[in-house]
Amino acid sequence: MRISKLLLATVVATTASLTVARAGTDLVTNGNFASTSPSTTVSTQFGTSYKAGQFVTGWTGNNGYEIWFPNAKAASTENTVGQYSYTGKEEMYAVNPVPGGNTAFVGLDGDQTDGIQSSLSQTINNLVAGSTYDVSFYWGAGQMQSRTGATTEQLQVSLGTSKQYTTTLDNPSKGFTGWYKEVMQFTASSTSELLNFLSIGSPTGEPPMAVLTGVSMQQVPVPEPSSLAILGAGLVGLGLVIRRRRNGRKSIKG
């Protein structure tokens, strides 16, 4: 009995150590979009020459309609500073509070028109070619108060030349879908690659607005051979003990 308990404890401890090893270093800078330079406190368009340029630390907008929001309340109550401020309605319809301990987030217009369709990118360094990485983030779909009509939203996420897609969200007129957490796995092909989020929506002119925050990227480590050997030996040993105990019981009954 003591031996089986000891073996079981070894298996549990080894499995736990392998699980803990998955929690690596976050390679994304300013994944919650809280840091801005120069300091910005109001909802503002970025990544364009119209107003504030590139001010979200670590990130680059693509000269589309990208908006930085300090929090959910501001997103739905204050007119965004940007190229469409003249409408007086460049705020979103009600947005749920941001999950995961985040506050700030970005809005990315998915209208697939040049100069409007939005993307957001960051160069990720210190990658290991051939290694697998988890890219996680929160996202959802909403609409600016200057427009009405049902929309669809989707994000294309890419690392280097590798691309993946979220599901397509259907958002009712004046609606907000809520926040969703996504985790995607990518394999690095070099030591430095571009992580990019491209908003894809329909129809043209509504606008279909995706929202994004809580971006994180961590390496998924391969368990060390020594750890796997310990785990394998423990499982084999535990199996033998259980088998002997069963055989012993059969002999007693016989």
N, C-alpha and C positions, 0 to 999 in steps of 0.2 A: 504493500500500500504506500509506504513512504517513497519507494523508488518511483512509482507511477506519478505520485504528486510532484516529486522533484522534476521529473521529465516534463510533466505538463506545465510546470512553472517556467521551465527553460524555454519551451515552445512559445508560451504567451509573451515572455520577456523579449525573446528574439523578434517575434512578429511585431511587437510594439515598437522596438527600436527601428525596424525597417519602415514602419508607418511614420514615425517621427522624422525620419531622414528625408521624407518627401517635402517637408517645410523648408524650402531653401530661401535664398536672398531674392528680394523683389528687385528686378532689373529695370523697372519703369520709374522714371522721374516724374513726380507730381501727378500720380495716377488719379488722385481725387480732385484735381484742378483747383486746389485751394490757394496755391501760390501764384501771384501775378506780379509782373514787373514791367512798367511802374505799377504800384499798388492801385488796384481798381476795386470799387465797392458797389457799382451799379451795373445792371445788365447791359452788356456792351458787345457789339459786333467786333470780331477780330479776324486776323488772317487776310486782311484786305487793305487797300490804300485809302478806302473811303473815310475811315475814322482812326481807330486806335492801333492798327497794324498788328504785329505779333506781340502779345503781352502775356499770354498764358505760359508760364515757365515750363520749358522742356518740350513744348508742343508747337507745331507749325500748321496753320490753316492753309487751305489751297486757293484762297481768293474767291471763295463762294460765299454763301450766307451762313457763316458760322457765328454762333452767339455764345458768350460766356454768361452764365447766371450765377450769382452769389449764393442763392438758396431758392427753395420752391416758392416761398411767399413772394419774393421779389420778382420771380419769373412771371407770376400771374397778376402783379399789381403795378409794375412800373414799365413805362415805355422804353424799349431798348434803344440805346444810343447807337445809331448806324445809318445805313443808306436809306432805310425806309421809315425813319423816325417821323417823317411828315404825315404818315397815316394817323398818328396818335393812338394806334392800336397794336403796336409791336410788342405785346406781351402775350403769354400763352394762356389758354384756358386752364382752369384749375389743375395744378400738378401736385401729385402726392409727395410727401416729404421723401428726401433721398435716403435709401437704405444703407446698411453697412457702415454706419458711423460717418458717412460722407455728408457734405452740405452743398458744395458747389457742383455744378454740372455744365455740360455744353449741349447746345442744340445744333443739329446738323440738317440743313435743308436737303431733302431728297429729290427735289424737282430736277429732272435730268436735262437741264438747260445749261449751256456753257456760261460760266460766270455766276451761276446760282447754286448748282449742285455742290454739296460740301463734303470735304474730307478732312481728316485730322491725322497727323503723323508724328512719329518720334523715332530717331535712330537709336537702336538698342545695341549696346556694346558688351564686350566680355562674354560673348556666346561661345559655346563649344560646338564646332561643326559636327553634325551627326547626332547630337544630343536632342532629346525631346523636351519641350517646354509647354507648360500650361499657361494659356492666356485667359484670364478671367475678367469679367466686367459686368456692370449693371447697365441696362438700357431699357428704353420704352419708346412710345410714340405719342405725339401730341399735335397741337395745331395753334397757330398764331391767331389772335382775336381779330386781325384784319381780314380773315378769310373764313368761309364756311364750306361744308361739303365733306363727305366721307373720303378718307385717304388710306393708302397702304404704305407701310414703312418696312425697310429691311436694311441690315448692315452687312457690307462686305468687309471681312477682316483679312488682312494679308500680312505675312511676314516674308520679306523678300519677294520672291515670285510665287510663293504658295498662297492660295486663296481659299477661304471658307466663308460660308454664309449663315446668318441667323435665319430663323423662320421668318415668314412675312406676317406682320401684324396688321389686322384690319381695325382701323380707328374710326369711330362714328364722328359725324360733324360735331365740332366743338368739344370733342372728347379727349380723354387721356387713358391709355391702356393700363397704366400701372407699371411698376418696374419689374424686370425679369433679370435673373442672373444667368450668365452664359459662361461656360468653360470650354475652350477649344485647345487642342494639342497641335503643335507645330514642331517640325524637325528643322533645326538650323542647318543652313548650308555653308555658312561662313561665320567669322567671328564678330561681324557687325552687319546688321540688317535693319531695314526700315519696317517698323510696325505701323500699319495704316488702317484707318476706319473710314470707309466710304459709305455715305448715305444714299440709298436707292429707294425712291418712292414714286407714287402716282396719286392723282393725275397732276399734270403740269398746272402750276399757278395757284394751288390751294393754300399754303404749301404743305407738303407732307414732311413733318419735322420729327426726326429721331433725336432722342436725348441719351446722353452717355455719361457715366462716371465710374469711379472705383476700378480703374484699369490696373491690372497687376500681371506680372509675368515672372514665373519661377521655373527653374530647371527641375525636371523629374529625374532624380538620380537613379542609377542602376545599382541595386544592392550589391555590396561587396561580396566576393566569393566566400570569404570566411564566414560572413553572416549567414549566407545560404547553406553552407556546410553544416553549421551549428543547427540551423532550423531543420535541415534534412535528417541529421543524425537524431535529433530529438523526436521527430515524427516516427522514424523507424523504431527507435527504442520504445516509445510509447505503444506502438502497434504490437511489438513483441510481448510486452508486459501484459497487455490486454488479452492477447491470444493465449498466453500461458495460464492466465487466471481462468479463462473460459475452459481450457483443456483440463485444468485441475478440478473444476466443478463437475465436468462430465465424468472424471474418474471416480470422484466421491459418490456420485449417483449410481455408477455402475457397481 
